[in-house]
Amino acid sequence: MSLRIATNSVESVLHQYQRDLAGLYPRGEVRAITCAVFHDRLGWDAAEVMLNRDRPLSESELLSVYMPLKRLRSGEPLQYVLGRTEFMGLHIDVNPAVLIPRPETEELVDLIVRSTPVAPARVLDLCTGSGCIALALKKRYPGAEVVGIDVSTDALAVAAANGRRNGLDVRWLNMDLLQDGGALPPADMVVSNPPYIPRSEEKTLARHVREHEPGLALFVDGEDPIRFYRCIAGLAWPSLRAGGSVWFEGHHLHAPSVAGHLEGRGYRDVRVISDLSGAHRFIHAWR
């Protein structure tokens, strides 16, 4: 890979990132991306990057911070380029087999923890992906049996590796919720952030999302945008003990429909909860 920067200074690298990524991200986000690369590759925090703007980089340092730029220019998300992200204080490895954990999903876990002072004995995380929800709940409730379930064996491999990396013992199961029709393990709590974006909205997503993140985990096909919630509600009912709870993350337009379906199935005290932006995002109900 040929280097296109004027000099080997930190300042030149910062300018090159701004020039190459200006069409993809706002200026402030490019700055944050650049600082994240310097932190990941050289261990520098944002203050050190600014303080060392005039410092020349060695050849190896220059290559280490310049090499990610080619992938970033293609629109590949920073988290995939670095191979990792942070979630609820956990180090979570990510690759294109799994979604990149969102801040809203951290909000979901925070809601669960604040609403559940007594540790559940058994927790199921359906459509677990990278395992971030399952692992965060296992960290919060170390005595609980936590099971992460996904249709993708590639995603489960990432989740299992994340469990080992974080020293958290979660059981991982391969299951197609829509097709298998099998029984779920017994549970006190069922949590899920399933695919919920209608395929018709694909073109409205940011390029780096629609071109790089797994469609299997993003999109729900067909005319029923809450089909995963219908399926999970049915599977969870016989699995949950009386007094157990379900928690969902969902589409802001369809969360009320999910709540209505849960009520129709006999779940009680069903609530739709807004995220920090004020959008309907989470659904909570009791068995």
N, C-alpha and C positions, 0 to 999 in steps of 0.2 A: 504494500500500500504506500503510494508516494505521498509525502507530506507537502501540504500546500500553504504552510504558514510562513510568514516573513522571517521570523527569528525563532529561537528556541525558548523565548521567554514565556512566563505564565500569561502576561498580557496578550501576546500573540495568540495563544491558545484560546483565551477568552473571546477575543475578537473573531476568531475563526468559527467558534461555536455560534456566536451571535449571527454571523453572516449566513452560515449553512442552515440554521434552524429557524431563522426569522419567519419563513413562510409557513411553518408548522405550529409554532407556539408564540405566545406573547413574550415580550422582552424579559419580564420578570420571571416567567417560567423557564426560559432558556438559561437565565442566570442560576436558578435553582437546580436545573439539570446539570449544568457544568460543575457546580459545587458538589453535587452528589457524586459525580464521576471522580473528582479530585479526592473526595473523602474515601470512596471505595477503593481507588487505585493507589493513592499515596497516603491515606490516613489523615489528610488535612481537613480541618473544619472550615466553615465559610469565612471566619475571621482570618485564618491563616492564608486562605486563597487571596483575600484582599490585601493583606499585609505583604505578601510575597509577589505582587503583580510584576515587579521589575526583575525578579530572580530568574536567572537562566536555569533551564531544566537539563539534566543529563539526557543522553540519548535514550536510555531505558525508561526514564521518567516520562519523556516526551511521547514515546510510543505508547506507553501504558494509558495515558490520558487522551491521546489522539485516536487510537484504534476504535474506541466505541462510536466515534462520530459517523463512520460510514453506515453503521446499522441505525443510528438515530436519524440520519438523513433520509433513510428509506421509510421512516415513519414507525419503526419498531419501538414499542414502549420502553422507557428507561428501565423498568423493573425486569423485563426480559433480557435486556442488554447486560445488566448487572447480575442477573440470575437470582435476585433476592429482593425482599422487601421486609418491612416491619409491620407487625400486626399485634396490637394489644401487648406490646413489650416482647413479642416472640420474633425470632428470626425465621422467616418463611421463604424457602426457595420457591421460585416460580419459573415456568417455561410455557411455551405455547400450548401445552396440554391442559393448562388450568387458567381460570380467570385470575387476574390481578385483584387482590382484596381491596375493596373500596372503603372509604371512610364511613359510609352508611352501614356497612356490615360491622364495623367497630361499634357504631351506635347501637346496633342490635344486640351485640354481646354485652355492652354496658347496661342496656335496659334489662336484659335477662339477669345479670348479676345483681343489679340494684333491686330487682323485684323478687329475687329468690334467695333470701338470707339462709334458709335451711337447705343444705346440699341435697340435690336429688341423688338417688341411688343409681339410676340408670338413665343415660341420655343417648338419644339417637340424633345424628346429624345427617340429614338426607340431602343428596346432591352435594357432597362434601368438598369436591374439587381439591384444592391445595391442602385441605384439612384445617384451615385456619380457625373456623368456628369450633370444631371438635377439640382442637388442641388448646384454644384459649379457655374453653369450659373445663377441660381436664386440669389445666393449670389452676383455675379458680377452685375447682372441686376435686382435689387429688384422690379422694376416696371413692369417687363415683366411677362406675363402669361406663365408659364412653365408646360408642360405636359410630364410625363414619362410613356412609354407604354412597356408592357412586356407580354409574353405568360404565364409566371409562376406566379401563385397567391402567392406562397411562396416567390418568389423574391419581388413581390410588397409589401408584408407585411413587409419585411426588409426595402425596400425603404421608405415606409410610416413612419416606426419607426425612420429612419434616418432623415426624414424631421422634425418630431416632436422634436427629440433630438437637432437639429441644429436651430430650430425656423424658418424654411423656408417653405413657403406655396407653395407646388407643387401639381398639380393634377395628380393622378395615374389612368391609364386605363389598363384593361386586354384585350389583343387583340392578336390573332394569325395572324401575318402578312402574312404568307404563305397560310393560309387556309381561313381566314374570308372574305377577299376581300372587306371589308368595306372601307368607306371613312375616311381619317384622318381629324382631326380638322384643320381649317385654320391656316397657320403658316407663319412667316417671315424667320424662320430658322429651318431646320431639321438636327439633329445630330444623328449619330448611330455608335456604336461599336458592330456590330452583330457577330454571330458565323461565323468564317472564316477559321478555321483549318480543312483541309480535313481529314476525318476519317482515311485515309491511313497513315497519319502522327502521329497517336496516340502514337505509340511506340517510337517515337523520343522525346516525351515530358518528362520532369523530372518526376520522380515517384510521388512526392508530388502533382504535377498538375494532372496527368492522373488518380491517384487513389482517389483524394479527391475533386477536383473542379468539378462543375456540367457539365457533357458532353453536356447537352442541350444548355448551353451558350458557349461552346467551339467549338463544331464540326458542320461542315456542311456535310451532307450525300449526296451520289449520285455522279454523274459525273460532276455536275456543281458547281465549288467551289465559284462562285460569285452569287449564286441563291438569297441570301438575298439582295444583292445590286441591282439586277435586279428588285426584288419585291419592294424594298423601293423606287427606282428611279421612278417606275411607280405610286406608291401610292402618292409620294411626289409631282409629277408634278401638279396635279389639286389642291393640298392643298396649295402649295406655291403661295404667291403673286408674281407678276412680279417684278423682282429684288431681290427676296428672294434667299437664299443660302442653299446648302447642304454640310455637313461635314461628312466624314467617317474616321474611323480607319480600316485598312485592313491588309491582308497578304502581306508580302514584295514581294512575287512572283506574286501575282494576282492584286496588286493595279493598274498597267497599264491597265489591262483588264477592271477593274471597270471604269477607266477614259474613255476608248474607248467606253464602253457601254453608259456612260452618254452623251458623245458627239453624239452618234448615236440617242439618245432620244431627242436631241435638247437642252440640257444644254449647256451653253456657258462659255468661259474662264475656262475650266476645267484644274486643276493642280494636279499633283502628287507631294507630298512634302515628303522629307526624314526626318526620325527621327534623334536623336542625334548620333546614331551609323552609320548613312549613308544609312540605309535601306529604300526603298520605303515603306511608312507607312500610309500616310494620303492623302485623296482626297478631293478637294474643287471645287465646281462648283456653277454657278449662274443660276437661272431660267430665 
